[in-house]
């Protein structure tokens, strides 16, 4: 599928500070410091596209699915910066890129949950993580942290130890939305392991959009914990009914959720 892709830096007042458009792939070099209220806009002449994007040169590139024709990434400032590297979005030299994904990239077996560019207001660029609670509403405990690819878990707080925090809620839930039907067969969880500050969950319920449910057992470890699943087509997966251990700490948290599979053919 052919598509014209555009990258722009947009000011708080809606003004276009820089922009570039190309067919199939696009780059934009922005040579000014970002200001509060700035956003990066990714636009496409077509929707339902698989893209490889890198919206900040100090962050990784990602394979993502653009369900609409526009995605806006708001440049983080103040407290919102705390879950990003101190190098990110700083200075006056920023290289942004986006291109259509190759067929072999799209069809590869991979972690379908990873998207370092996810944000709260994201409704078009998938995967996307949402939750019914984030500790004190702070960026270092936001749901997006659990799908950003960072598995460093021996401490807590600002990057690189950001996590999904549940504010001691017994009914905490986290959902990973894929934005289309994908086939999954494996899930991995990396619990935050800043022991003894942290607690951990002994059990969790995994619910999928097809109506299937599975109780998974978890352990006190800093290592990735992998759960095999029956291959199934799903649009989203949800973690809920998180059962805390009897350790004295009231602070269990999730560093990363990975969901493995392929695109449905």
MIDOSE-1310 file (N, C-alpha, C; in nm, 2 decimals, decimal comma, always signed):
residues 265
xxxx	+0,08/-0,12/+0,00/+0,00/+0,00/+0,00/+0,09/+0,12/+0,00; +0,06/+0,22/-0,09/+0,13/+0,34/-0,09/+0,06/+0,45/-0,01; +0,14/+0,53/+0,06/+0,09/+0,63/+0,14/+0,18/+0,75/+0,16; +0,13/+0,87/+0,15/+0,22/+0,99/+0,18/+0,22/+1,00/+0,33
xxxx	+0,35/+1,01/+0,39/+0,37/+1,03/+0,53/+0,42/+1,16/+0,56; +0,37/+1,22/+0,66/+0,42/+1,36/+0,70/+0,46/+1,36/+0,85; +0,56/+1,43/+0,88/+0,60/+1,46/+1,02/+0,61/+1,61/+1,04; +0,55/+1,65/+1,15/+0,55/+1,80/+1,18/+0,57/+1,82/+1,33
xxxx	+0,63/+1,93/+1,36/+0,64/+1,98/+1,49/+0,54/+2,10/+1,50; +0,44/+2,09/+1,60/+0,33/+2,18/+1,61/+0,34/+2,25/+1,74; +0,33/+2,38/+1,74/+0,33/+2,46/+1,87/+0,20/+2,45/+1,94; +0,20/+2,50/+2,07/+0,08/+2,50/+2,15/-0,03/+2,57/+2,09
xxxx	+0,00/+2,67/+2,01/-0,11/+2,75/+1,94/-0,15/+2,69/+1,81; -0,10/+2,58/+1,78/-0,14/+2,51/+1,65/-0,05/+2,55/+1,53; +0,04/+2,64/+1,55/+0,13/+2,67/+1,45/+0,22/+2,56/+1,41; +0,26/+2,55/+1,28/+0,35/+2,44/+1,23/+0,49/+2,50/+1,23
xxxx	+0,57/+2,45/+1,32/+0,71/+2,50/+1,33/+0,80/+2,44/+1,23; +0,77/+2,31/+1,19/+0,85/+2,24/+1,09/+0,77/+2,13/+1,04; +0,79/+2,09/+0,91/+0,71/+1,98/+0,85/+0,78/+1,93/+0,73; +0,76/+1,80/+0,70/+0,81/+1,74/+0,58/+0,72/+1,62/+0,54
xxxx	+0,70/+1,60/+0,41/+0,62/+1,49/+0,36/+0,69/+1,42/+0,25; +0,67/+1,29/+0,25/+0,73/+1,21/+0,14/+0,64/+1,09/+0,12; +0,66/+1,02/+0,01/+0,58/+0,90/-0,02/+0,65/+0,78/+0,04; +0,59/+0,71/+0,13/+0,64/+0,58/+0,18/+0,74/+0,59/+0,30
xxxx	+0,82/+0,70/+0,30/+0,90/+0,72/+0,42/+0,94/+0,87/+0,43; +0,96/+0,92/+0,55/+0,98/+1,06/+0,57/+1,08/+1,09/+0,69; +1,16/+1,19/+0,67/+1,25/+1,23/+0,78/+1,22/+1,38/+0,80; +1,24/+1,42/+0,93/+1,24/+1,56/+0,96/+1,35/+1,60/+1,06
xxxx	+1,43/+1,70/+1,03/+1,53/+1,74/+1,12/+1,48/+1,88/+1,17; +1,46/+1,88/+1,31/+1,41/+2,00/+1,37/+1,52/+2,06/+1,45; +1,56/+2,18/+1,42/+1,68/+2,25/+1,47/+1,65/+2,36/+1,57; +1,55/+2,34/+1,66/+1,52/+2,43/+1,76/+1,49/+2,36/+1,89
xxxx	+1,50/+2,42/+2,01/+1,46/+2,35/+2,13/+1,31/+2,33/+2,13; +1,26/+2,22/+2,19/+1,12/+2,21/+2,21/+1,07/+2,30/+2,32; +0,95/+2,35/+2,31/+0,89/+2,43/+2,41/+0,76/+2,37/+2,47; +0,73/+2,40/+2,59/+0,60/+2,35/+2,65/+0,48/+2,36/+2,56
xxxx	+0,41/+2,26/+2,54/+0,29/+2,26/+2,45/+0,32/+2,21/+2,31; +0,45/+2,19/+2,28/+0,49/+2,14/+2,14/+0,44/+1,99/+2,13; +0,41/+1,95/+2,01/+0,38/+1,81/+1,98/+0,44/+1,77/+1,85; +0,46/+1,64/+1,83/+0,50/+1,58/+1,71/+0,38/+1,52/+1,64
xxxx	+0,35/+1,56/+1,52/+0,23/+1,50/+1,45/+0,28/+1,41/+1,34; +0,23/+1,29/+1,34/+0,25/+1,20/+1,23/+0,12/+1,18/+1,15; +0,13/+1,21/+1,02/+0,01/+1,20/+0,94/+0,03/+1,11/+0,82; -0,08/+1,05/+0,78/-0,07/+0,96/+0,66/-0,19/+0,98/+0,57
xxxx	-0,17/+0,96/+0,44/-0,28/+0,97/+0,35/-0,37/+0,85/+0,35; -0,33/+0,75/+0,42/-0,41/+0,62/+0,43/-0,41/+0,58/+0,58; -0,51/+0,50/+0,61/-0,51/+0,45/+0,75/-0,49/+0,30/+0,75; -0,48/+0,24/+0,87/-0,46/+0,10/+0,89/-0,32/+0,06/+0,83
xxxx	-0,22/+0,13/+0,87/-0,08/+0,11/+0,82/+0,01/+0,05/+0,93; +0,10/-0,03/+0,88/+0,21/-0,07/+0,97/+0,33/+0,02/+0,94; +0,38/+0,08/+1,04/+0,49/+0,18/+1,03/+0,61/+0,14/+1,12; +0,73/+0,19/+1,08/+0,84/+0,19/+1,17/+0,87/+0,33/+1,19
xxxx	+0,87/+0,37/+1,32/+0,88/+0,52/+1,36/+0,99/+0,53/+1,46; +1,06/+0,65/+1,45/+1,15/+0,69/+1,56/+1,13/+0,84/+1,57; +1,06/+0,88/+1,68/+1,02/+1,02/+1,70/+1,11/+1,10/+1,79; +1,22/+1,03/+1,83/+1,32/+1,09/+1,91/+1,45/+1,01/+1,90
xxxx	+1,56/+1,08/+1,86/+1,68/+1,00/+1,82/+1,75/+0,94/+1,94; +1,71/+0,97/+2,06/+1,77/+0,90/+2,18/+1,68/+0,78/+2,22; +1,57/+0,76/+2,15/+1,48/+0,65/+2,18/+1,48/+0,55/+2,06; +1,43/+0,43/+2,09/+1,43/+0,32/+1,99/+1,33/+0,35/+1,88
xxxx	+1,35/+0,28/+1,77/+1,25/+0,27/+1,66/+1,15/+0,17/+1,70; +1,03/+0,18/+1,65/+0,92/+0,08/+1,69/+0,84/+0,05/+1,56; +0,79/-0,08/+1,56/+0,69/-0,12/+1,46/+0,56/-0,10/+1,52; +0,48/-0,01/+1,46/+0,35/+0,02/+1,52/+0,24/+0,01/+1,41
xxxx	+0,11/+0,02/+1,46/+0,00/+0,01/+1,37/-0,08/+0,14/+1,38; -0,09/+0,21/+1,27/-0,16/+0,34/+1,27/-0,31/+0,31/+1,22; -0,40/+0,31/+1,31/-0,54/+0,28/+1,28/-0,61/+0,40/+1,22; -0,57/+0,52/+1,25/-0,63/+0,64/+1,19/-0,53/+0,70/+1,09
xxxx	-0,54/+0,83/+1,07/-0,45/+0,90/+0,97/-0,36/+0,99/+1,04; -0,38/+1,01/+1,18/-0,29/+1,10/+1,25/-0,27/+1,05/+1,39; -0,14/+1,08/+1,44/-0,10/+1,05/+1,57/-0,03/+1,17/+1,62; -0,06/+1,22/+1,74/+0,01/+1,33/+1,80/+0,08/+1,28/+1,93
xxxx	+0,21/+1,31/+1,94/+0,29/+1,28/+2,05/+0,33/+1,42/+2,12; +0,27/+1,44/+2,24/+0,30/+1,56/+2,31/+0,44/+1,55/+2,38; +0,52/+1,65/+2,35/+0,66/+1,65/+2,41/+0,65/+1,67/+2,56; +0,71/+1,58/+2,64/+0,70/+1,58/+2,78/+0,78/+1,69/+2,84
xxxx	+0,73/+1,76/+2,94/+0,80/+1,86/+3,02/+0,77/+1,84/+3,16; +0,85/+1,91/+3,25/+0,83/+1,90/+3,39/+0,82/+1,76/+3,44; +0,72/+1,73/+3,52/+0,71/+1,60/+3,58/+0,69/+1,49/+3,48; +0,63/+1,52/+3,36/+0,61/+1,42/+3,26/+0,74/+1,37/+3,20
xxxx	+0,85/+1,44/+3,22/+0,98/+1,40/+3,17/+1,04/+1,28/+3,25; +0,99/+1,26/+3,37/+1,05/+1,17/+3,46/+1,06/+1,02/+3,42; +0,97/+0,98/+3,32/+0,98/+0,85/+3,28/+1,05/+0,83/+3,14; +1,12/+0,94/+3,10/+1,21/+0,93/+2,98/+1,35/+0,96/+3,02
xxxx	+1,44/+0,92/+2,94/+1,59/+0,95/+2,96/+1,61/+1,10/+2,96; +1,70/+1,14/+3,05/+1,73/+1,29/+3,05/+1,78/+1,34/+2,92; +1,83/+1,25/+2,83/+1,88/+1,30/+2,70/+1,76/+1,33/+2,61; +1,65/+1,27/+2,63/+1,54/+1,28/+2,53/+1,47/+1,41/+2,53
xxxx	+1,45/+1,46/+2,40/+1,38/+1,58/+2,38/+1,45/+1,71/+2,42; +1,58/+1,69/+2,45/+1,66/+1,81/+2,49/+1,75/+1,86/+2,37; +1,79/+1,99/+2,39/+1,88/+2,04/+2,29/+1,81/+2,10/+2,17; +1,88/+2,13/+2,06/+1,82/+2,20/+1,94/+1,85/+2,12/+1,81
xxxx	+1,86/+1,99/+1,83/+1,88/+1,91/+1,71/+1,81/+1,77/+1,72; +1,70/+1,76/+1,65/+1,61/+1,65/+1,67/+1,58/+1,58/+1,53; +1,61/+1,45/+1,52/+1,58/+1,38/+1,40/+1,47/+1,29/+1,42; +1,36/+1,30/+1,34/+1,24/+1,22/+1,34/+1,23/+1,14/+1,21
xxxx	+1,19/+1,02/+1,22/+1,17/+0,94/+1,10/+1,05/+0,85/+1,11; +0,99/+0,82/+0,99/+0,88/+0,73/+0,98/+0,88/+0,66/+0,84; +0,85/+0,54/+0,83/+0,84/+0,47/+0,70/+0,74/+0,36/+0,71; +0,69/+0,31/+0,59/+0,61/+0,20/+0,59/+0,69/+0,07/+0,62
xxxx	+0,64/-0,01/+0,71/+0,71/-0,14/+0,74/+0,71/-0,23/+0,63; +0,82/-0,31/+0,62/+0,84/-0,41/+0,52/+0,75/-0,53/+0,55; +0,71/-0,61/+0,45/+0,62/-0,72/+0,48/+0,69/-0,82/+0,57; +0,82/-0,84/+0,56/+0,88/-0,94/+0,65/+0,89/-0,89/+0,80
xxxx	+0,89/-0,75/+0,82/+0,88/-0,70/+0,95/+0,74/-0,71/+1,01; +0,64/-0,69/+0,93/+0,50/-0,71/+0,97/+0,47/-0,85/+1,01; +0,52/-0,95/+0,94/+0,48/-1,09/+0,96/+0,57/-1,16/+1,06; +0,67/-1,09/+1,11/+0,77/-1,16/+1,20/+0,70/-1,19/+1,33
xxxx	+0,74/-1,30/+1,40/+0,70/-1,33/+1,53/+0,77/-1,23/+1,63; +0,69/-1,16/+1,71/+0,75/-1,05/+1,79/+0,66/-1,02/+1,91; +0,72/-0,93/+1,99/+0,64/-0,87/+2,10/+0,55/-0,77/+2,05; +0,42/-0,80/+2,04/+0,32/-0,72/+1,98/+0,27/-0,61/+2,08
xxxx	+0,32/-0,61/+2,20/+0,28/-0,51/+2,30/+0,37/-0,39/+2,31; +0,48/-0,39/+2,25/+0,58/-0,28/+2,27/+0,55/-0,15/+2,19; +0,55/-0,04/+2,26/+0,54/+0,09/+2,19/+0,59/+0,20/+2,29; +0,72/+0,24/+2,27/+0,78/+0,34/+2,36/+0,71/+0,48/+2,34
xxxx	+0,64/+0,50/+2,23/+0,58/+0,63/+2,20/+0,43/+0,64/+2,24; +0,38/+0,54/+2,32/+0,25/+0,55/+2,37/+0,23/+0,66/+2,47; +0,11/+0,72/+2,48/+0,08/+0,82/+2,57/-0,07/+0,81/+2,61; -0,11/+0,88/+2,72/-0,24/+0,88/+2,76/-0,35/+0,91/+2,66
xxxx	-0,33/+1,01/+2,58/-0,43/+1,05/+2,48/-0,42/+0,97/+2,35; -0,34/+0,87/+2,34/-0,33/+0,80/+2,22/-0,45/+0,71/+2,19; -0,51/+0,73/+2,07/-0,62/+0,65/+2,03/-0,61/+0,59/+1,89; -0,49/+0,62/+1,83/-0,47/+0,58/+1,69/-0,35/+0,49/+1,67
xxxx	-0,25/+0,50/+1,75/-0,12/+0,43/+1,73/-0,10/+0,32/+1,83; -0,10/+0,20/+1,77/-0,10/+0,08/+1,86/+0,03/+0,00/+1,85; +0,06/-0,07/+1,96/-0,02/-0,10/+2,08/-0,03/+0,03/+2,18; -0,14/+0,02/+2,26/-0,16/+0,12/+2,36/-0,20/+0,06/+2,49
xxxx	-0,15/+0,11/+2,60/-0,18/+0,06/+2,74/-0,27/+0,15/+2,81; -0,36/+0,10/+2,88/-0,45/+0,18/+2,97/-0,47/+0,10/+3,10; -0,50/+0,18/+3,20/-0,52/+0,12/+3,33/-0,63/+0,20/+3,41; -0,69/+0,14/+3,51/-0,79/+0,21/+3,59/-0,72/+0,28/+3,71
xxxx	-0,59/+0,27/+3,72/-0,52/+0,34/+3,83/-0,37/+0,35/+3,79; -0,32/+0,47/+3,83/-0,17/+0,49/+3,82/-0,13/+0,57/+3,94; -0,03/+0,52/+4,02/+0,00/+0,58/+4,15/+0,02/+0,73/+4,14; -0,07/+0,80/+4,21/-0,07/+0,94/+4,23/-0,08/+1,02/+4,10
xxxx	-0,11/+0,95/+3,99/-0,12/+1,01/+3,86/+0,02/+1,05/+3,81; +0,13/+1,00/+3,86/+0,26/+1,04/+3,82/+0,31/+0,96/+3,70; +0,39/+1,03/+3,62/+0,45/+0,97/+3,50/+0,53/+0,85/+3,52; +0,60/+0,84/+3,63/+0,69/+0,73/+3,66/+0,61/+0,60/+3,69
xxxx	+0,48/+0,61/+3,71/+0,40/+0,50/+3,74/+0,28/+0,48/+3,64; +0,30/+0,53/+3,52/+0,19/+0,53/+3,42/+0,19/+0,39/+3,35; +0,07/+0,36/+3,30/+0,05/+0,24/+3,23/+0,15/+0,22/+3,11; +0,18/+0,33/+3,04/+0,26/+0,33/+2,92/+0,40/+0,27/+2,95
xxxx	+0,45/+0,29/+3,08/+0,58/+0,24/+3,11/+0,59/+0,09/+3,10; +0,48/+0,02/+3,11/+0,48/-0,13/+3,11/+0,49/-0,18/+2,97; +0,49/-0,10/+2,86/+0,50/-0,15/+2,73/+0,62/-0,07/+2,65; +0,70/-0,01/+2,73/+0,81/+0,08/+2,66/+0,94/+0,00/+2,63
xxxx	+0,94/-0,13/+2,66/+1,06/-0,21/+2,63/+1,17/-0,21/+2,74; +1,15/-0,13/+2,84/+1,25/-0,12/+2,95/+1,23/-0,22/+3,06; +1,32/-0,32/+3,08/+1,29/-0,42/+3,18/+1,38/-0,40/+3,31; +1,45/-0,29/+3,32/+1,53/-0,26/+3,44/+1,44/-0,25/+3,56
xxxx	+1,45/-0,34/+3,66/+1,35/-0,35/+3,77/+1,41/-0,36/+3,91; +1,53/-0,33/+3,93/+1,59/-0,35/+4,07/+1,58/-0,22/+4,15; +1,51/-0,12/+4,10/+1,48/+0,00/+4,18/+1,34/+0,05/+4,14; +1,31/+0,17/+4,18/+1,18/+0,23/+4,15/+1,19/+0,38/+4,14
xxxx	+1,10/+0,45/+4,07/+1,11/+0,59/+4,05/+1,13/+0,63/+3,91; +1,21/+0,74/+3,89/+1,24/+0,80/+3,76/+1,31/+0,70/+3,67; +1,30/+0,73/+3,54/+1,38/+0,65/+3,44/+1,52/+0,63/+3,49; +1,57/+0,51/+3,47/+1,52/+0,40/+3,40/+1,44/+0,30/+3,48
xxxx	+1,39/+0,34/+3,59/+1,32/+0,25/+3,68/+1,17/+0,28/+3,68; +1,11/+0,34/+3,58/+0,97/+0,36/+3,57/+0,89/+0,23/+3,56; +0,77/+0,23/+3,60/+0,69/+0,11/+3,61/+0,54/+0,15/+3,61; +0,45/+0,05/+3,61/+0,31/+0,07/+3,63/+0,29/+0,05/+3,78
xxxx	+0,24/+0,16/+3,85/+0,21/+0,15/+3,99/+0,06/+0,15/+4,01; +0,02/+0,08/+4,12/-0,13/+0,06/+4,14/-0,18/+0,14/+4,25; -0,10/+0,22/+4,32/-0,15/+0,30/+4,43/-0,22/+0,22/+4,54; -0,18/+0,10/+4,56/-0,23/+0,01/+4,66/-0,38/-0,03/+4,64
xxxx	-0,42/-0,03/+4,52/-0,56/-0,06/+4,48/-0,57/-0,21/+4,46; -0,67/-0,27/+4,52/-0,69/-0,42/+4,51/-0,76/-0,45/+4,38; -0,82/-0,35/+4,31/-0,90/-0,38/+4,19/-0,82/-0,33/+4,07; -0,69/-0,31/+4,08/-0,61/-0,26/+3,97/-0,62/-0,35/+3,84
xxxx	-0,63/-0,28/+3,73/-0,63/-0,35/+3,60/-0,55/-0,28/+3,50; -0,48/-0,35/+3,41/-0,41/-0,30/+3,30/-0,45/-0,37/+3,17; -0,48/-0,29/+3,07/-0,52/-0,35/+2,94/-0,42/-0,31/+2,83; -0,38/-0,40/+2,75/-0,30/-0,37/+2,63/-0,39/-0,39/+2,51
xxxx	-0,41/-0,28/+2,43/-0,49/-0,27/+2,31/-0,40/-0,28/+2,19; -0,44/-0,37/+2,10/-0,36/-0,39/+1,98/-0,42/-0,31/+1,86; -0,54/-0,27/+1,86/-0,60/-0,19/+1,76/-0,65/-0,26/+1,64; -0,62/-0,39/+1,63/-0,66/-0,48/+1,53/-0,66/-0,63/+1,58
xxxx	-0,70/-0,73/+1,51/-0,69/-0,86/+1,56/-0,55/-0,92/+1,53; -0,49/-0,97/+1,63/-0,36/-1,04/+1,62/-0,37/-1,18/+1,68; -0,27/-1,26/+1,65/-0,27/-1,40/+1,71/-0,16/-1,41/+1,81; -0,19/-1,44/+1,93/-0,09/-1,45/+2,04/-0,08/-1,59/+2,09
xxxx	+0,04/-1,62/+2,14/+0,06/-1,75/+2,20/+0,15/-1,75/+2,33; +0,19/-1,63/+2,37/+0,28/-1,63/+2,49/+0,28/-1,49/+2,55; +0,29/-1,48/+2,68/+0,29/-1,36/+2,75/+0,40/-1,36/+2,86; +0,48/-1,25/+2,87/+0,58/-1,25/+2,97/+0,56/-1,12/+3,06
xxxx	+0,58/-1,14/+3,19/+0,57/-1,03/+3,28/+0,70/-1,01/+3,35; +0,74/-0,89/+3,37/+0,86/-0,85/+3,45/+0,81/-0,77/+3,57; +0,81/-0,83/+3,68/+0,76/-0,76/+3,80/+0,87/-0,66/+3,85; +0,83/-0,55/+3,91/+0,93/-0,47/+3,97/+0,99/-0,54/+4,09
xxxx	+1,12/-0,54/+4,11/+1,18/-0,62/+4,21/+1,28/-0,54/+4,30; +1,23/-0,43/+4,35/+1,31/-0,35/+4,44/+1,28/-0,40/+4,58; +1,32/-0,52/+4,61/+1,29/-0,58/+4,74/+1,40/-0,53/+4,84; +1,36/-0,50/+4,96/+1,23/-0,52/+5,03/+1,13/-0,41/+5,02
xxxx	+1,17/-0,30/+4,94/+1,07/-0,19/+4,92/+0,95/-0,25/+4,86; +0,96/-0,34/+4,76/+0,85/-0,38/+4,68/+0,79/-0,51/+4,74; +0,66/-0,53/+4,71/+0,60/-0,66/+4,72/+0,59/-0,72/+4,58; +0,51/-0,83/+4,57/+0,49/-0,89/+4,44/+0,36/-0,96/+4,44
xxxx	+0,31/-0,99/+4,32/+0,19/-1,07/+4,30/+0,21/-1,22/+4,29; +0,13/-1,29/+4,36/+0,14/-1,44/+4,35/+0,05/-1,50/+4,24; -0,05/-1,42/+4,21/-0,15/-1,47/+4,10/-0,20/-1,35/+4,03; -0,24/-1,37/+3,91/-0,31/-1,27/+3,83/-0,40/-1,34/+3,73
xxxx	-0,51/-1,26/+3,69/-0,60/-1,32/+3,59/-0,57/-1,25/+3,46; -0,56/-1,33/+3,35/-0,54/-1,28/+3,22/-0,67/-1,30/+3,14; -0,73/-1,19/+3,10/-0,85/-1,20/+3,02/-0,83/-1,15/+2,88; -0,88/-1,22/+2,78/-0,86/-1,18/+2,64/-0,99/-1,14/+2,58
xxxx	-0,98/-1,06/+2,47/-1,10/-1,01/+2,40/-1,19/-1,12/+2,35; -1,14/-1,24/+2,33/-1,22/-1,35/+2,28/-1,30/-1,41/+2,39; -1,29/-1,36/+2,51/-1,37/-1,41/+2,63/-1,29/-1,51/+2,71; -1,17/-1,56/+2,67/-1,10/-1,65/+2,74/-1,04/-1,59/+2,87
xxxx	-1,02/-1,67/+2,97/-0,96/-1,63/+3,10/-0,86/-1,73/+3,14; -0,75/-1,69/+3,21/-0,65/-1,78/+3,26/-0,59/-1,72/+3,39; -0,58/-1,80/+3,49/-0,51/-1,76/+3,61/-0,37/-1,80/+3,60; -0,28/-1,70/+3,62/-0,13/-1,73/+3,61/-0,07/-1,71/+3,75
xxxx	+0,02/-1,80/+3,77/+0,10/-1,80/+3,90/+0,23/-1,72/+3,88; +0,26/-1,64/+3,98/+0,38/-1,55/+3,97/+0,47/-1,58/+4,09; +0,59/-1,54/+4,08/+0,69/-1,56/+4,18/+0,77/-1,44/+4,22; +0,84/-1,44/+4,33/+0,92/-1,33/+4,38/+1,06/-1,35/+4,31
xxxx	+1,07/-1,27/+4,20/+1,20/-1,28/+4,12/+1,21/-1,15/+4,04; +1,33/-1,12/+4,00/+1,36/-1,01/+3,91/+1,35/-1,05/+3,77; +1,34/-1,18/+3,74/+1,35/-1,23/+3,61/+1,22/-1,23/+3,54; +1,22/-1,23/+3,40/+1,10/-1,24/+3,32/+1,03/-1,37/+3,35
xxxx	+0,90/-1,36/+3,37/+0,81/-1,48/+3,39/+0,72/-1,50/+3,27; +0,73/-1,61/+3,20/+0,67/-1,64/+3,08/+0,55/-1,74/+3,09; +0,44/-1,71/+3,03/+0,32/-1,79/+3,04/+0,28/-1,83/+2,90; +0,28/-1,96/+2,87/+0,24/-2,01/+2,74/+0,08/-2,00/+2,73
xxxx	+0,04/-1,97/+2,61/-0,11/-1,95/+2,59/-0,15/-2,04/+2,47; -0,27/-2,08/+2,47/-0,32/-2,15/+2,35/-0,33/-2,04/+2,24; -0,28/-2,06/+2,12/-0,28/-1,96/+2,02/-0,43/-1,91/+2,00; -0,44/-1,78/+1,99/-0,58/-1,73/+1,99/-0,58/-1,59/+1,92
xxxx	-0,68/-1,55/+1,84/-0,69/-1,42/+1,79/-0,75/-1,33/+1,89; -0,69/-1,21/+1,92/-0,74/-1,12/+2,02/-0,72/-0,98/+1,97; -0,80/-0,89/+2,02/-0,78/-0,74/+2,00/-0,72/-0,67/+2,12; -0,74/-0,74/+2,24/-0,68/-0,68/+2,36/-0,66/-0,79/+2,46
xxxx	-0,57/-0,76/+2,56/-0,55/-0,85/+2,67/-0,55/-0,77/+2,80; -0,60/-0,83/+2,91/-0,61/-0,75/+3,03/-0,56/-0,83/+3,15; -0,48/-0,76/+3,24/-0,44/-0,82/+3,37/-0,53/-0,76/+3,48; -0,58/-0,85/+3,56/-0,66/-0,81/+3,67/-0,65/-0,91/+3,79
xxxx	-0,73/-0,89/+3,89/-0,73/-0,97/+4,01/-0,59/-1,01/+4,05; -0,51/-0,90/+4,07/-0,37/-0,92/+4,11/-0,37/-0,95/+4,26; -0,32/-1,07/+4,30/-0,32/-1,11/+4,44/-0,18/-1,09/+4,49; -0,17/-1,00/+4,60/-0,05/-0,96/+4,66/+0,00/-1,07/+4,76
xxxx	+0,13/-1,09/+4,76/+0,19/-1,18/+4,86/+0,17/-1,13/+5,00; +0,21/-1,21/+5,10/+0,20/-1,17/+5,24/+0,33/-1,10/+5,29; +0,42/-1,06/+5,20/+0,53/-0,98/+5,24/+0,48/-0,85/+5,30; +0,56/-0,79/+5,38/+0,51/-0,67/+5,45/+0,49/-0,54/+5,37
xxxx	+0,56/-0,53/+5,26/+0,55/-0,41/+5,17/+0,42/-0,40/+5,11; +0,36/-0,28/+5,09/+0,23/-0,26/+5,03/+0,25/-0,22/+4,88; +0,37/-0,24/+4,82/+0,40/-0,17/+4,69/+0,44/-0,28/+4,58; +0,35/-0,36/+4,53/+0,38/-0,43/+4,41/+0,37/-0,34/+4,29
xxxx	+0,44/-0,38/+4,18/+0,43/-0,30/+4,06/+0,48/-0,38/+3,94; +0,44/-0,33/+3,82/+0,48/-0,41/+3,70/+0,58/-0,32/+3,62; +0,69/-0,38/+3,59/+0,79/-0,32/+3,51/+0,76/-0,33/+3,36; +0,72/-0,45/+3,32/+0,69/-0,48/+3,17/+0,60/-0,59/+3,15
xxxx	+0,51/-0,57/+3,05/+0,43/-0,68/+3,00/+0,47/-0,70/+2,85; +0,49/-0,82/+2,81/+0,52/-0,85/+2,67/+0,42/-0,95/+2,62; +0,37/-0,93/+2,50/+0,27/-1,03/+2,45/+0,32/-1,07/+2,31; +0,35/-1,20/+2,29/+0,42/-1,25/+2,17/+0,32/-1,31/+2,08
xxxx	+0,34/-1,29/+1,95/+0,26/-1,35/+1,85/+0,29/-1,29/+1,71; +0,19/-1,30/+1,62/+0,20/-1,26/+1,48/+0,08/-1,19/+1,44; +0,09/-1,12/+1,33/-0,03/-1,06/+1,27/-0,12/-1,17/+1,21; -0,25/-1,16/+1,22/-0,34/-1,25/+1,16/-0,33/-1,24/+1,01
x	-0,31/-1,35/+0,94/-0,30/-1,35/+0,79/-0,44/-1,34/+0,73
